[in-house]
Amino acid sequence: QVQLVESGGGLVQAGGSLRLSCLASGFTFSANAMSWYRQAPGKQRESVATISSGGNINYADNVKDRFTISRDNAKNTVYLQMNDLKPEDAAVYYCAGGLVPGRPRYWGQGTQVTVSS
């Protein structure tokens, strides 16, 4: 069955960095766009970054120049490098995948990112 398993979340001080990973299985990873979403308490889930099967990348304006999404199709893994983290980046981060960028079909269980000020 389809599985997306995130890792790499944790507690970091403002200005610090974290690297999230998402290991996918059960579907053709290389053919799917992969995304990172996040949801903070009391807020709607928002798209953070998307990388298409062809490598095209889009970022939310509030993470551009600080976050980098990448993928390794040989390892069925998508990454999110997060630098210069701010308290407002604190959220549960979800990995998602689907054939159409921006319309994910598969979701991970999420990993918590906490940023202390």
ZAZAVEX-333943 format. One record per atom (N, C-alpha, C): residue in one letter; y, z, x. Coordinates in steps of 0.02 Angstrom, whole numbers, padded with zeros to 5 digits, always signed. Layout:
N
AYZX ...
***
This chain:
117
Q-00059+00000+00042 Q+00000+00000+00000 Q+00063+00000+00044 V+00119-00015+00013 V+00182-00017+00050 V+00203+00053+00070 Q+00223+00058+00132 Q+00250+00121+00157 Q+00310+00108+00202 L+00362+00147+00193 L+00419+00149+00237 L+00428+00222+00258 V+00422+00235+00322 V+00425+00304+00345 V+00482+00311+00394 E+00533+00349+00373 E+00592+00360+00415 E+00581+00420+00461 S+00614+00418+00517 S+00614+00475+00563 S+00679+00474+00602 G+00693+00529+00636 G+00751+00532+00679 G+00811+00570+00652 G+00807+00592+00590 G+00862+00631+00563 G+00864+00700+00594 G+00918+00736+00578 G+00925+00803+00605 G+00996+00827+00602 L+01009+00880+00639 L+01075+00910+00642 L+01109+00890+00707 V+01171+00867+00701 V+01209+00846+00759 V+01281+00868+00750 Q+01315+00880+00804 Q+01386+00897+00801 Q+01427+00834+00790 A+01485+00842+00760 A+01531+00786+00752 A+01545+00754+00820 G+01544+00688+00820 G+01552+00651+00883 G+01487+00634+00917 G+01433+00664+00893 G+01368+00652+00924 G+01334+00589+00897 S+01273+00580+00919 S+01235+00520+00901 S+01165+00538+00877 L+01139+00494+00835 L+01069+00498+00814 L+01043+00427+00808 R+00978+00420+00817 R+00946+00356+00806 R+00890+00364+00754 L+00898+00331+00698 L+00848+00332+00646 L+00800+00274+00656 S+00737+00286+00640 S+00685+00235+00642 S+00650+00232+00575 C+00626+00173+00559 C+00588+00164+00497 C+00529+00119+00511 L+00470+00146+00506 L+00408+00108+00518 L+00382+00083+00451 A+00374+00018+00446 A+00352-00014+00384 A+00280-00037+00388 S+00246-00036+00332 S+00178-00061+00327 S+00164-00083+00256 G+00114-00126+00249 G+00093-00147+00182 G+00128-00208+00155 F+00173-00237+00193 F+00206-00299+00172 F+00226-00338+00235 T+00247-00400+00226 T+00264-00443+00283 T+00334-00425+00306 F+00337-00379+00354 F+00400-00351+00377 F+00448-00405+00399 S+00425-00452+00438 S+00469-00502+00468 S+00503-00546+00416 A+00474-00552+00357 A+00500-00595+00305 A+00551-00560+00261 N+00560-00496+00271 N+00602-00456+00227 N+00667-00435+00260 A+00720-00434+00221 A+00781-00401+00242 A+00769-00326+00241 M+00798-00292+00289 M+00790-00219+00293 M+00859-00187+00293 S+00863-00131+00259 S+00927-00098+00250 S+00921-00023+00261 W+00977+00006+00275 W+00985+00079+00273 W+01035+00095+00219 Y+01017+00143+00177 Y+01061+00170+00126 Y+01068+00245+00140 R+01118+00274+00108 R+01125+00347+00113 R+01152+00375+00048 Q+01136+00437+00037 Q+01160+00471-00022 Q+01177+00543-00004 A+01240+00559-00014 A+01264+00627-00003 A+01262+00665-00069 P+01259+00731-00067 P+01256+00771-00129 P+01315+00755-00175 G+01299+00742-00238 G+01351+00728-00286 G+01381+00659-00283 K+01354+00617-00240 K+01381+00549-00233 K+01327+00497-00247 Q+01350+00437-00262 Q+01302+00382-00272 Q+01274+00359-00206 R+01214+00332-00210 R+01184+00303-00150 R+01225+00241-00131 E+01236+00233-00066 E+01276+00177-00042 E+01240+00141+00014 S+01252+00077+00018 S+01224+00036+00071 S+01262+00050+00136 V+01226+00059+00190 V+01256+00072+00255 V+01254+00009+00298 A+01195-00021+00303 A+01188-00080+00345 A+01126-00119+00323 T+01130-00185+00332 T+01075-00229+00314 T+01065-00280+00369 I+01002-00294+00385 I+00986-00347+00432 I+00936-00394+00397 S+00953-00457+00394 S+00910-00505+00359 S+00850-00523+00402 S+00805-00559+00373 S+00746-00582+00411 S+00767-00627+00469 G+00823-00661+00461 G+00847-00704+00514 G+00894-00671+00563 G+00908-00606+00552 G+00949-00569+00599 G+01022-00562+00580 N+01041-00589+00522 N+01111-00580+00501 N+01122-00507+00481 I+01179-00481+00499 I+01193-00409+00491 I+01257-00398+00452 N+01254-00349+00408 N+01314-00326+00372 N+01317-00250+00374 Y+01378-00225+00380 Y+01390-00154+00382 Y+01440-00134+00328 A+01433-00073+00304 A+01485-00044+00263 A+01547-00034+00307 D+01605-00041+00277 D+01667-00036+00316 D+01673+00031+00351 N+01648+00084+00319 N+01659+00151+00348 N+01611+00168+00404 V+01566+00122+00422 V+01522+00135+00479 V+01527+00080+00532 K+01563+00028+00515 K+01570-00027+00563 K+01598-00001+00628 D+01575-00026+00683 D+01596-00007+00750 D+01568+00060+00773 R+01532+00095+00729 R+01501+00158+00749 R+01425+00155+00743 F+01400+00117+00694 F+01328+00112+00681 F+01303+00043+00700 T+01241+00040+00723 T+01209-00023+00740 T+01139-00026+00710 I+01126-00077+00670 I+01060-00088+00643 I+01024-00140+00685 S+00960-00130+00695 S+00920-00178+00732 S+00848-00175+00706 R+00810-00226+00724 R+00741-00227+00701 R+00696-00253+00758 D+00634-00230+00757 D+00584-00253+00804 D+00524-00276+00761 N+00519-00340+00751 N+00466-00366+00707 N+00396-00354+00736 A+00391-00351+00801 A+00326-00338+00832 A+00302-00268+00817 K+00349-00223+00805 K+00332-00153+00791 K+00341-00135+00717 N+00359-00184+00676 N+00372-00171+00604 N+00420-00112+00595 T+00472-00111+00635 T+00518-00054+00635 T+00590-00078+00632 V+00629-00043+00593 V+00701-00053+00590 V+00735+00011+00614 Y+00790+00003+00649 Y+00825+00060+00679 Y+00897+00063+00653 L+00925+00122+00657 L+00996+00132+00645 L+01022+00179+00699 Q+01059+00150+00745 Q+01092+00191+00796 Q+01159+00213+00768 M+01169+00277+00766 M+01231+00305+00737 M+01268+00343+00792 N+01327+00319+00808 N+01370+00351+00858 N+01433+00379+00827 D+01465+00425+00863 D+01527+00455+00839 D+01520+00479+00767 L+01469+00517+00755 L+01455+00540+00687 L+01510+00587+00662 K+01524+00581+00598 K+01576+00620+00566 K+01544+00663+00511 P+01576+00717+00492 P+01547+00758+00438 P+01534+00718+00374 E+01574+00668+00362 E+01564+00628+00301 E+01505+00581+00306 D+01474+00576+00364 D+01412+00537+00371 D+01351+00576+00350 A+01358+00641+00339 A+01302+00682+00319 A+01274+00659+00252 A+01209+00649+00250 A+01177+00623+00190 A+01102+00618+00203 V+01065+00602+00150 V+00997+00580+00159 V+00999+00505+00169 Y+00968+00483+00223 Y+00967+00412+00240 Y+00899+00382+00221 Y+00903+00326+00186 Y+00843+00292+00161 Y+00837+00223+00193 C+00777+00207+00211 C+00759+00140+00233 C+00736+00101+00172 A+00754+00037+00170 A+00735-00004+00112 A+00722-00075+00135 G+00679-00110+00099 G+00664-00178+00116 G+00652-00222+00056 G+00666-00286+00065 G+00655-00333+00010 G+00668-00404+00034 L+00644-00452-00003 L+00652-00521+00016 L+00725-00543+00011 V+00763-00514-00035 V+00833-00532-00044 V+00877-00478-00015 P+00919-00494+00033 P+00965-00443+00061 P+01007-00412+00006 G+01012-00346+00007 G+01052-00311-00043 G+01014-00296-00107 R+00952-00320-00112 R+00912-00306-00171 R+00844-00281-00149 P+00842-00219-00123 P+00779-00193-00096 P+00726-00182-00150 R+00665-00193-00129 R+00608-00182-00173 R+00569-00120-00151 Y+00572-00106-00087 Y+00533-00051-00060 Y+00581+00002-00032 W+00561+00065-00040 W+00604+00120-00018 W+00562+00172+00020 G+00593+00201+00070 G+00564+00258+00104 G+00581+00323+00069 Q+00557+00377+00097 Q+00567+00443+00065 Q+00632+00476+00087 G+00663+00450+00139 G+00726+00476+00162 G+00720+00525+00219 T+00772+00528+00259 T+00777+00577+00313 T+00847+00607+00312 Q+00851+00672+00321 Q+00914+00708+00315 Q+00954+00703+00380 V+01017+00686+00374 V+01064+00688+00430 V+01118+00739+00412 T+01127+00788+00455 T+01178+00839+00445 T+01225+00837+00504 V+01290+00836+00491 V+01340+00833+00543 V+01385+00894+00537 S+01386+00934+00589 S+01427+00994+00589 S+01495+00979+00620 S+01546+01009+00592 S+01614+00997+00617 S+01634+01048+00670 
***
